[in-house]
């Protein structure tokens, strides 16, 4: 995967994770929406990178929110 696609993918995931808390939707709904967005690409490498980015981003955001003491657990 080229660098531009990777950066764009990670930014998309990060932005959607930020909106996840605002929308009060379940994390599974968020994953489903993101995967549906990329389903048309039919590229397993992109989907693997997306899932990895979601896992990374979710952990980073949860840590950040817990440190601030504002949101607690995202689930």
Order of alpha helices (4+ residues) and beta strands (2+ residues): alpha-alpha-alpha
